[in-house]
Amino acid sequence: MPETFIPKIQQEGEIFLNAISSGNEAVAARMMPPGYLKLIDGEVAAYLRKRTNGFRKSNFALTRASVGIPQVPQSVDDMLISFVPATSQAEYDDGGSIGQTRLFGPTSITISTYLVAVSSDKGKIWTFFEAEPDRSTIDRALPSTVGKLVIPAKLVNAIPN
């Protein structure tokens, strides 16, 4: 029964989200599916830099990240796939400089996204990657699932606070 995998997916998803949020390249690489690693040419460090580049350029820093309750895994071909809601919080960082104090605009941003959890061995091992705003990354990383997955309508949402 696919729903019995939910606690394991949630626990391992939390580990993966913490790894990509903190820049832990070794853990992130170990937990990514082969199709996604191929998609990023094995350049996990570059992916992690790209993931946070926009925040750093705007003087924001990721401060918190957590996962919600995963969706019941879908069975497609020989894989189980679940979408795991993830929330990250970024706070404005003035670096302690009065000249960098933010007078206008948001001082924090909440980013809601999904991790895509994939198991090719009936749920024993789960691998993850973060969904992008459209489904093309999912389709390219998991080509055998194209047109077979029920994908959440809005994969990424950023809300300034």
C-alpha positions as CSV (number, residue, x, y, z in Angstrom):
1,M,0.0,0.0,0.0
2,P,1.6,3.2,-1.2
3,E,0.3,5.3,1.8
4,T,2.5,3.3,4.2
5,F,5.6,5.0,2.6
6,I,4.5,8.5,3.6
7,P,6.4,8.7,7.0
8,K,9.6,7.5,5.3
9,I,9.2,9.9,2.4
10,Q,8.6,12.8,4.8
11,Q,11.6,12.0,6.9
12,E,14.0,11.5,4.0
13,G,12.5,14.6,2.2
14,E,13.4,16.7,5.2
15,I,17.0,15.4,5.1
16,F,17.2,16.3,1.4
17,L,15.6,19.7,1.8
18,N,18.0,20.5,4.6
19,A,20.9,19.4,2.4
20,I,20.0,21.6,-0.6
21,S,19.1,24.5,1.7
22,S,22.4,24.4,3.6
23,G,24.5,23.6,0.5
24,N,25.5,20.1,1.6
25,E,26.6,18.8,-1.8
26,A,27.5,15.3,-0.7
27,V,24.2,14.5,0.8
28,A,22.2,16.2,-1.9
29,A,24.1,14.3,-4.6
30,R,23.6,11.0,-2.8
31,M,19.8,11.6,-2.6
32,M,19.2,12.7,-6.2
33,P,17.8,10.3,-8.8
34,P,20.1,9.3,-11.7
35,G,17.8,11.0,-14.3
36,Y,18.0,14.3,-12.4
37,L,21.8,14.1,-11.9
38,K,22.1,13.5,-15.7
39,L,19.9,16.5,-16.3
40,I,22.2,18.8,-14.3
41,D,25.3,17.1,-15.8
42,G,26.3,15.9,-12.3
43,E,27.0,19.5,-11.4
44,V,25.4,19.4,-7.9
45,A,27.5,22.3,-6.6
46,A,26.4,24.5,-9.5
47,Y,22.8,23.6,-9.0
48,L,23.0,24.5,-5.3
49,R,24.6,27.9,-6.1
50,K,22.0,28.6,-8.8
51,R,19.2,27.6,-6.3
52,T,20.2,30.4,-3.9
53,N,21.8,32.9,-6.3
54,G,18.7,35.1,-6.6
55,F,18.4,35.4,-2.8
56,R,22.0,36.3,-2.2
57,K,22.0,39.0,-5.0
58,S,19.1,40.6,-3.2
59,N,20.6,40.3,0.3
60,F,18.2,37.5,1.4
61,A,19.4,34.4,3.2
62,L,17.5,31.1,3.6
63,T,16.7,30.8,7.3
64,R,14.2,27.9,7.5
65,A,13.0,25.0,5.4
66,S,10.6,22.2,6.2
67,V,8.5,19.6,4.4
68,G,4.8,18.9,4.8
69,I,2.9,15.6,4.4
70,P,3.8,13.9,1.1
71,Q,1.1,12.9,-1.3
72,V,0.2,9.3,-1.6
73,P,2.8,7.8,-4.1
74,Q,1.7,7.2,-7.6
75,S,2.8,4.1,-9.4
76,V,4.1,4.7,-12.9
77,D,5.9,1.9,-14.8
78,D,8.3,0.5,-12.2
79,M,8.5,3.6,-10.1
80,L,6.7,5.1,-7.1
81,I,6.5,8.9,-7.2
82,S,5.3,11.3,-4.6
83,F,5.1,15.1,-4.4
84,V,6.2,16.5,-1.1
85,P,5.2,20.0,-0.2
86,A,8.2,22.1,1.0
87,T,8.3,25.5,2.5
88,S,11.4,27.7,2.7
89,Q,11.7,31.1,4.5
90,A,14.2,33.7,3.3
91,E,14.9,36.8,5.5
92,Y,16.5,40.0,4.4
93,D,20.1,40.2,5.7
94,D,21.6,43.6,6.1
95,G,24.9,42.2,7.2
96,G,24.8,44.4,10.3
97,S,25.3,47.5,8.2
98,I,23.1,50.5,8.8
99,G,23.6,51.5,5.2
100,Q,22.1,48.2,4.1
101,T,18.9,48.5,6.2
102,R,15.9,47.7,4.1
103,L,13.4,50.7,4.1
104,F,11.0,49.5,1.4
105,G,9.9,46.2,0.1
106,P,9.6,42.8,1.8
107,T,11.9,41.7,4.6
108,S,11.1,38.1,4.2
109,I,9.8,35.7,1.5
110,T,8.0,32.4,1.9
111,I,8.7,30.0,-1.0
112,S,6.4,27.0,-1.4
113,T,7.5,24.3,-3.7
114,Y,7.4,20.5,-4.1
115,L,10.1,17.9,-3.8
116,V,9.6,15.1,-6.3
117,A,10.3,11.8,-4.4
118,V,11.2,8.8,-6.6
119,S,11.6,5.1,-5.8
120,S,12.6,2.5,-8.3
121,D,12.8,-0.3,-5.8
122,K,9.3,-0.5,-4.4
123,G,9.9,2.1,-1.7
124,K,13.1,0.9,-0.1
125,I,15.2,3.8,-1.3
126,W,13.8,7.3,-2.1
127,T,15.6,9.9,-4.1
128,F,14.5,13.5,-4.5
129,F,14.7,16.7,-6.6
130,E,13.0,20.0,-6.4
131,A,10.3,20.8,-8.8
132,E,10.7,24.0,-10.9
133,P,7.7,26.3,-11.9
134,D,6.7,24.1,-14.8
135,R,6.6,20.4,-15.3
136,S,9.4,20.3,-17.9
137,T,12.1,19.4,-15.4
138,I,9.9,16.5,-14.1
139,D,9.4,15.3,-17.7
140,R,13.1,15.5,-18.6
141,A,14.3,13.8,-15.4
142,L,11.6,11.1,-15.5
143,P,10.8,10.7,-19.2
144,S,8.9,7.5,-18.8
145,T,6.3,9.3,-16.7
146,V,5.3,11.9,-19.2
147,G,1.5,12.2,-19.4
148,K,1.1,9.5,-16.6
149,L,1.6,11.6,-13.5
150,V,-1.0,13.7,-11.7
151,I,1.2,16.8,-10.9
152,P,0.2,19.6,-8.5
153,A,-1.2,22.6,-10.4
154,K,1.2,25.2,-8.9
155,L,4.7,23.7,-8.4
156,V,6.3,26.9,-7.0
157,N,4.9,29.9,-5.2
158,A,6.8,32.8,-3.7
159,I,5.0,35.2,-1.3
160,P,6.7,38.4,0.0
161,N,6.0,39.2,3.6
